[in-house]
């Protein structure tokens, strides 16, 4: 019987001894039957620099021999794989995950692992005690951050990451093994390629990670392409989202009940406008936050066994009756009409009067017109109950709205004839005013 290992030194008591590694599905490989080798205290962790149990196995039928790179305590602190340092829940690098959590206001869900040896040892002891009690040292992320991470998640196994390493003898032209060589016969990449320079410790702390930079760059380009669709003068709707089925027709039978059952969990819905023949719909919420959460949660998800494309709806332009929203003619009429001009002084606008019909002013207006004509000696032109007043001739000096007296083309203004400001309330030709003769 093998004697138990006694750790007499204080530093040796901090060494890690585990029974199984914390690895992701990709690193395990495509072979369901795995044979692992275990070596207690085989090497130092690349993060905390303390010895730990090393596990090694062949990752799949055509994969290379893989072994853990960091200890299990450090992997649990960041919830990452001990081999590839990817997040165990979303399959993303640590830098990408922490950036999304920070942008959406859930910085408490990130773990700041100390880098000094003394602080890291204390943090590891606190973490092991907390995990043993079934608790978590970090806070929970909000729903919007979780939805964004699920949208960017890469949970499908990528077994090409387990391929054998490059053969250095083949690059020199000296490999004589041929097909029996366990390494890949490919030429190496350029030395200036950032993907060549990867460091485990930097990836763990989210610093100088070329893989994360490539994923963030791809996500940024995707968002820029989506924003280009709205650069033709349209604005984002306040609390309305647009959804459609991906792919071509025929589409599933899209109903308002099916849409409400899928989107009611994100907030109170005001209206649903479904267009089953086009496989699309508009969903309006009461709050913009509910629409944003629904977009982040349902984009690329399935409804009626078909993947969805969910984005912000477009707000109609000012002055348009029918606005095209992402490939369809909207029936919403948020039309702001132009203001109609006022009627000219002394008359009524004939824009909507049928031909041959002479409108009559009200009785009190007709009485005012008759009294004014009697004072001016023009009572013979029209009776008190006659039609509308005659429009003044172009040469008259009658004031009009927006300016002073009308002047002819050849009239010259003298030095004493200063232009007076026009006030509609003092215009005697407008209805509802009273004038008195002062002589």
C-alpha positions as CSV (number, residue, x, y, z in Angstrom):
1,X,0.0,0.0,0.0
2,X,1.4,3.3,-1.1
3,X,2.0,5.7,1.8
4,X,0.1,9.0,1.8
5,X,2.0,12.1,0.7
6,X,2.8,14.3,3.7
7,X,3.2,18.0,2.9
8,X,5.4,19.2,5.7
9,X,6.4,22.5,4.1
10,X,3.9,25.4,4.3
11,X,4.3,26.1,0.6
12,X,3.6,22.5,-0.2
13,X,0.3,22.6,1.6
14,X,-0.9,25.1,-1.0
15,X,-0.2,22.7,-3.9
16,X,-3.3,21.6,-5.7
17,X,-4.3,18.0,-6.0
18,X,-7.5,17.3,-8.0
19,X,-9.2,14.2,-9.5
20,X,-10.5,15.6,-12.8
21,X,-9.7,18.7,-14.8
22,X,-12.1,21.6,-15.8
23,X,-12.1,21.5,-19.6
24,X,-14.5,22.4,-22.4
25,X,-16.0,20.0,-25.0
26,X,-13.7,21.3,-27.8
27,X,-10.6,20.4,-25.9
28,X,-11.9,16.9,-25.0
29,X,-12.2,16.1,-28.7
30,X,-14.7,14.2,-30.8
31,X,-13.9,10.8,-29.4
32,X,-16.3,9.8,-26.6
33,X,-13.8,7.4,-25.1
34,X,-10.8,9.3,-23.5
35,X,-7.8,7.9,-21.7
36,X,-6.2,10.4,-19.5
37,X,-2.9,10.4,-17.6
38,X,-2.6,12.0,-14.2
39,X,0.6,13.4,-12.8
40,X,0.4,15.0,-9.3
41,X,2.3,18.3,-9.1
42,X,3.5,17.9,-12.6
43,X,4.3,21.5,-13.3
44,X,3.6,25.1,-12.2
45,X,0.5,27.0,-13.0
46,X,1.2,29.7,-15.6
47,X,-0.9,32.1,-13.6
48,X,-0.3,31.5,-9.9
49,X,3.0,29.7,-10.3
50,X,2.2,26.9,-7.9
51,X,2.4,23.2,-8.6
52,X,-0.8,21.4,-9.6
53,X,-2.0,18.1,-10.9
54,X,-1.4,17.7,-14.7
55,X,-3.8,15.8,-16.9
56,X,-3.0,14.8,-20.5
57,X,-5.0,13.1,-23.2
58,X,-5.3,12.8,-27.0
59,X,-8.0,15.2,-28.2
60,X,-9.9,13.1,-30.6
61,X,-9.0,10.6,-33.4
62,X,-6.9,13.1,-35.3
63,X,-6.1,15.6,-32.5
64,X,-2.8,16.2,-30.8
65,X,-1.9,15.4,-27.2
66,X,-3.3,18.1,-25.0
67,X,-2.6,18.9,-21.3
68,X,-3.9,21.5,-18.9
69,X,-2.0,24.8,-18.6
70,X,-3.4,26.4,-15.5
71,X,-4.5,25.0,-12.1
72,X,-8.2,24.3,-11.4
73,X,-8.4,27.0,-8.7
74,X,-7.5,29.7,-11.3
75,X,-9.9,28.2,-13.8
76,X,-12.7,28.3,-11.4
77,X,-12.0,31.9,-10.5
78,X,-12.6,33.0,-14.1
79,X,-14.9,30.0,-15.1
80,X,-12.6,29.1,-18.0
81,X,-11.2,26.0,-19.5
82,X,-7.8,24.8,-18.1
83,X,-6.5,24.3,-21.6
84,X,-7.8,27.0,-24.0
85,X,-8.7,29.6,-21.4
86,X,-12.2,30.1,-23.0
87,X,-15.3,30.8,-21.0
88,X,-17.1,27.6,-20.0
89,X,-20.6,29.0,-20.4
90,X,-20.4,31.1,-23.6
91,X,-17.2,29.8,-25.3
92,X,-15.7,33.3,-25.6
93,X,-12.3,34.7,-24.5
94,X,-12.1,36.3,-21.1
95,X,-11.4,39.7,-22.7
96,X,-14.6,39.6,-24.8
97,X,-16.8,38.4,-21.9
98,X,-15.5,41.0,-19.5
99,X,-15.9,43.8,-22.1
100,X,-19.6,42.9,-22.7
101,X,-20.3,42.7,-18.9
102,X,-18.6,46.1,-18.4
103,X,-20.4,47.8,-21.3
104,X,-23.9,46.7,-20.0
105,X,-23.3,47.8,-16.4
106,X,-22.6,44.5,-14.7
107,X,-19.0,45.0,-13.7
108,X,-19.7,43.2,-10.4
109,X,-20.0,39.9,-12.4
110,X,-16.3,40.1,-13.3
111,X,-13.6,38.5,-11.2
112,X,-10.4,40.5,-10.5
113,X,-7.8,37.9,-9.7
114,X,-4.8,39.4,-7.8
115,X,-1.5,39.1,-9.6
116,X,0.8,39.2,-6.6
117,X,1.7,35.9,-5.0
118,X,0.5,36.8,-1.4
119,X,-2.8,38.3,-2.5
120,X,-3.4,35.5,-4.9
121,X,-2.9,32.9,-2.2
122,X,-5.4,34.6,0.1
123,X,-7.9,35.0,-2.8
124,X,-7.6,31.3,-3.7
125,X,-8.2,30.3,-0.1
126,X,-11.3,32.6,0.1
127,X,-12.6,31.2,-3.1
128,X,-12.2,27.6,-2.2
129,X,-14.0,28.2,1.1
130,X,-16.9,30.1,-0.7
131,X,-17.2,27.3,-3.4
132,X,-17.3,24.7,-0.7
133,X,-20.3,26.4,0.9
134,X,-22.1,26.5,-2.5
135,X,-21.9,30.3,-2.9
136,X,-20.5,32.6,-5.6
137,X,-17.9,35.3,-5.0
138,X,-19.2,37.5,-7.9
139,X,-22.5,39.1,-8.6
140,X,-25.0,38.0,-11.3
141,X,-25.1,39.7,-14.7
142,X,-28.3,41.5,-15.8
143,X,-30.6,40.2,-18.4
144,X,-29.3,42.5,-21.2
145,X,-25.7,41.4,-20.7
146,X,-26.7,37.8,-20.7
147,X,-28.7,38.2,-23.9
148,X,-25.8,39.9,-25.6
149,X,-23.4,37.2,-24.5
150,X,-25.8,34.5,-25.7
151,X,-26.0,36.2,-29.1
152,X,-22.2,36.2,-29.4
153,X,-21.8,32.7,-27.8
154,X,-19.7,30.1,-29.7
155,X,-20.8,26.9,-28.1
156,X,-20.5,24.7,-31.1
157,X,-17.3,22.5,-30.7
158,X,-14.4,23.5,-33.0
159,X,-12.3,20.4,-33.2
160,X,-10.0,22.1,-35.7
161,X,-8.3,23.7,-32.7
162,X,-7.1,20.3,-31.7
163,X,-5.1,19.7,-34.9
164,X,-1.5,18.7,-34.6
165,X,1.2,21.3,-34.5
166,X,3.3,22.3,-37.5
167,X,6.3,20.2,-38.5
168,X,9.5,22.3,-38.2
169,X,11.5,19.8,-40.3
170,X,8.9,20.1,-43.1
171,X,9.3,23.9,-43.1
172,X,13.1,23.4,-43.5
173,X,12.6,20.7,-46.2
174,X,14.2,18.0,-44.1
175,X,11.2,15.8,-42.9
176,X,11.6,12.2,-44.2
177,X,8.6,10.7,-42.3
178,X,6.1,11.4,-45.0
179,X,2.5,10.4,-44.2
180,X,3.6,8.8,-40.9
181,X,4.7,12.2,-39.4
182,X,2.4,13.1,-36.5
183,X,2.8,16.8,-37.2
184,X,1.2,18.9,-40.0
185,X,3.1,19.4,-43.2
186,X,2.2,23.1,-43.7
187,X,4.2,26.2,-43.9
188,X,4.1,28.4,-40.9
189,X,2.4,31.8,-40.8
190,X,4.2,35.1,-41.1
191,X,6.1,36.0,-37.9
192,X,4.3,39.4,-37.8
193,X,0.9,37.7,-37.6
194,X,-0.5,38.6,-34.2
195,X,-2.2,35.1,-33.9
196,X,1.3,33.6,-33.6
197,X,2.1,35.4,-30.4
198,X,-0.3,34.2,-27.8
199,X,0.4,34.1,-24.1
200,X,-1.6,32.0,-21.6
201,X,-1.3,34.5,-18.7
202,X,-2.3,37.5,-20.9
203,X,-5.4,35.6,-22.1
204,X,-6.3,34.8,-18.5
205,X,-6.2,38.4,-17.5
206,X,-7.7,39.7,-20.7
207,X,-4.6,41.6,-21.9
208,X,-3.1,41.5,-25.4
209,X,-5.3,38.7,-26.6
210,X,-5.2,38.5,-30.4
211,X,-8.1,36.0,-30.5
212,X,-10.3,38.4,-28.5
213,X,-9.3,41.3,-30.7
214,X,-10.3,39.4,-33.8
215,X,-13.7,38.5,-32.3
216,X,-14.4,42.1,-31.2
217,X,-13.4,43.4,-34.6
218,X,-15.7,41.1,-36.4
219,X,-18.6,42.1,-34.1
220,X,-17.8,45.8,-34.6
221,X,-17.9,45.3,-38.4
222,X,-21.2,43.5,-38.2
223,X,-22.7,46.4,-36.2
224,X,-21.3,48.9,-38.7
225,X,-22.9,47.0,-41.6
226,X,-26.3,47.0,-39.7
227,X,-26.0,50.7,-39.0
228,X,-25.4,51.4,-42.7
229,X,-28.9,50.3,-43.5
230,X,-30.3,53.2,-41.5
231,X,-28.0,55.9,-42.9
232,X,-30.6,57.0,-45.5
233,X,-32.3,59.5,-43.2
234,X,-34.3,57.1,-41.0
235,X,-34.2,57.2,-37.3
236,X,-34.5,54.3,-34.8
237,X,-38.1,53.8,-33.5
238,X,-38.5,54.6,-29.8
239,X,-39.9,51.2,-28.6
240,X,-40.7,49.2,-31.7
241,X,-38.8,46.2,-33.1
242,X,-38.9,44.6,-36.5
243,X,-38.7,40.8,-36.9
244,X,-38.7,38.5,-39.9
245,X,-37.9,34.9,-40.7
246,X,-34.6,34.2,-42.2
247,X,-34.5,32.4,-45.5
248,X,-37.0,32.4,-48.4
249,X,-40.7,31.7,-48.7
250,X,-42.8,29.7,-47.8
251,X,-42.9,31.0,-44.3
252,X,-44.6,29.5,-41.2
253,X,-48.1,30.7,-40.3
254,X,-47.2,33.8,-38.3
255,X,-49.9,34.8,-35.9
256,X,-50.2,37.6,-33.3
257,X,-50.7,35.0,-30.5
258,X,-47.5,33.3,-31.4
259,X,-45.6,36.6,-31.4
260,X,-47.1,37.6,-28.0
261,X,-46.3,34.3,-26.4
262,X,-42.6,34.7,-27.5
263,X,-42.1,38.4,-26.6
264,X,-44.4,39.0,-23.6
265,X,-41.6,38.1,-21.1
266,X,-39.5,41.1,-22.1
267,X,-42.1,43.8,-21.2
268,X,-45.6,45.1,-21.8
269,X,-46.6,45.0,-25.5
270,X,-48.7,47.8,-26.9
271,X,-49.4,46.4,-30.4
272,X,-48.4,43.7,-32.8
273,X,-48.6,44.2,-36.6
274,X,-48.1,40.8,-38.3
275,X,-47.7,40.2,-42.0
276,X,-47.8,36.4,-42.5
277,X,-47.4,36.5,-46.3
278,X,-44.1,38.3,-45.9
279,X,-43.0,36.5,-42.8
280,X,-42.4,39.6,-40.8
281,X,-44.0,41.7,-38.0
282,X,-43.6,44.8,-35.9
283,X,-43.9,44.6,-32.1
284,X,-44.3,47.8,-30.1
285,X,-43.5,47.9,-26.4
286,X,-44.3,50.5,-23.8
287,X,-40.6,51.0,-22.8
288,X,-37.5,51.2,-25.0
289,X,-35.6,49.1,-22.5
290,X,-38.0,46.2,-23.1
291,X,-37.5,46.5,-26.9
292,X,-33.8,46.5,-26.5
293,X,-33.9,43.4,-24.3
294,X,-36.1,41.6,-26.7
295,X,-33.8,42.4,-29.6
296,X,-30.7,41.2,-27.8
297,X,-32.5,38.0,-26.6
298,X,-34.4,37.0,-29.7
299,X,-32.0,37.9,-32.6
300,X,-31.0,34.6,-34.3
301,X,-33.3,32.6,-32.1
302,X,-36.1,30.4,-33.4
303,X,-39.8,31.0,-33.7
304,X,-42.0,28.3,-35.2
305,X,-38.9,26.3,-36.0
306,X,-37.4,29.1,-38.1
307,X,-34.5,31.4,-37.1
308,X,-35.4,35.1,-36.6
309,X,-33.8,38.4,-37.6
310,X,-34.8,40.9,-35.0
311,X,-33.7,44.6,-35.1
312,X,-34.9,48.1,-34.3
313,X,-37.8,49.3,-36.5
314,X,-37.4,52.5,-38.5
315,X,-39.2,55.6,-37.5
316,X,-41.1,57.3,-40.5
317,X,-39.6,60.3,-42.0
318,X,-41.2,63.7,-41.5
319,X,-43.8,64.4,-44.2
320,X,-44.1,60.8,-45.5
321,X,-47.4,58.9,-45.5
322,X,-46.2,55.5,-46.3
323,X,-42.6,54.7,-45.2
324,X,-40.7,51.6,-46.3
325,X,-39.6,49.7,-43.3
326,X,-36.9,47.1,-44.1
327,X,-38.4,45.9,-47.3
328,X,-42.1,46.5,-46.7
329,X,-44.6,49.3,-47.1
330,X,-45.8,50.5,-43.7
331,X,-49.4,51.5,-43.3
332,X,-48.7,53.8,-40.4
333,X,-49.4,57.4,-41.2
334,X,-47.4,59.7,-38.9
335,X,-47.8,62.4,-41.5
336,X,-47.2,66.0,-40.5
337,X,-48.9,68.1,-43.1
338,X,-47.8,71.5,-44.3
339,X,-49.5,74.5,-42.8
340,X,-52.0,76.2,-45.2
341,X,-51.5,79.9,-45.9
342,X,-53.9,82.4,-44.4
343,X,-56.6,84.0,-46.5
344,X,-55.7,87.3,-48.2
345,X,-56.9,90.5,-46.6
346,X,-60.4,91.4,-47.5
347,X,-61.3,88.0,-48.9
348,X,-61.6,84.2,-48.3
349,X,-59.3,81.6,-49.8
350,X,-61.0,79.8,-52.8
351,X,-58.7,76.8,-52.7
352,X,-61.5,74.3,-51.8
353,X,-64.5,76.2,-53.2
354,X,-66.2,74.4,-56.1
355,X,-66.4,76.2,-59.4
356,X,-69.5,78.3,-59.8
357,X,-70.3,78.6,-56.1
358,X,-70.0,82.0,-54.5
359,X,-69.7,81.7,-50.7
360,X,-71.3,84.3,-48.4
361,X,-69.7,85.5,-45.3
362,X,-71.5,85.3,-41.9
363,X,-74.1,88.0,-41.0
364,X,-71.9,89.9,-38.6
365,X,-69.0,90.0,-41.1
366,X,-71.3,91.2,-43.9
367,X,-72.5,94.0,-41.6
368,X,-69.0,95.1,-40.9
369,X,-68.1,95.1,-44.6
370,X,-71.2,97.2,-45.4
371,X,-70.4,99.8,-42.7
372,X,-66.8,100.1,-43.9
373,X,-67.9,100.7,-47.5
374,X,-70.5,103.3,-46.4
375,X,-67.7,105.3,-44.7
376,X,-65.5,105.0,-47.8
377,X,-68.2,105.9,-50.3
378,X,-68.1,102.5,-51.9
379,X,-71.5,101.2,-50.8
380,X,-72.7,100.9,-54.4
381,X,-70.2,98.2,-55.2
382,X,-72.0,95.5,-53.2
383,X,-75.0,95.2,-50.8
384,X,-74.9,94.4,-47.1
385,X,-75.9,90.8,-47.8
386,X,-73.8,90.4,-50.9
387,X,-70.9,88.0,-51.6
388,X,-67.3,88.3,-50.6
389,X,-65.5,91.6,-50.7
390,X,-63.6,92.5,-53.8
391,X,-59.9,91.9,-53.9
392,X,-58.0,95.2,-53.9
393,X,-56.2,96.0,-57.1
394,X,-52.4,95.5,-57.3
395,X,-51.6,99.3,-57.2
396,X,-53.4,99.9,-53.8
397,X,-51.5,100.6,-50.7
398,X,-53.4,98.1,-48.5
399,X,-51.3,96.3,-45.9
400,X,-51.1,92.6,-46.1
401,X,-49.9,89.9,-43.7
402,X,-46.1,89.6,-43.4
403,X,-45.1,93.1,-44.6
404,X,-45.9,96.8,-44.9
405,X,-47.8,98.7,-47.6
406,X,-47.6,97.3,-51.1
407,X,-45.5,99.6,-53.3
408,X,-45.4,99.7,-57.1
409,X,-42.4,98.9,-59.1
410,X,-41.6,102.6,-59.9
411,X,-42.5,104.1,-56.5
412,X,-39.7,105.7,-54.6
413,X,-39.8,106.0,-50.9
414,X,-39.0,109.5,-49.5
415,X,-36.8,110.1,-46.5
416,X,-39.8,110.8,-44.3
417,X,-41.8,107.9,-45.5
418,X,-40.4,105.2,-43.1
419,X,-41.8,101.7,-43.2
420,X,-44.0,101.0,-40.2
421,X,-44.2,97.5,-38.6
422,X,-47.3,95.5,-39.4
423,X,-49.5,94.2,-36.6
424,X,-52.4,92.0,-37.6
425,X,-54.4,93.2,-34.6
426,X,-54.4,96.8,-36.0
427,X,-55.2,95.9,-39.5
428,X,-58.7,97.3,-40.3
429,X,-59.2,95.0,-43.2
430,X,-59.1,91.8,-41.1
431,X,-62.2,90.4,-39.6
432,X,-63.0,91.0,-35.9
433,X,-61.4,94.5,-35.6
434,X,-63.0,97.9,-34.9
435,X,-61.7,101.2,-36.2
436,X,-62.6,104.8,-35.2
437,X,-62.2,107.8,-37.4
438,X,-59.9,110.4,-35.9
439,X,-59.9,113.7,-37.7
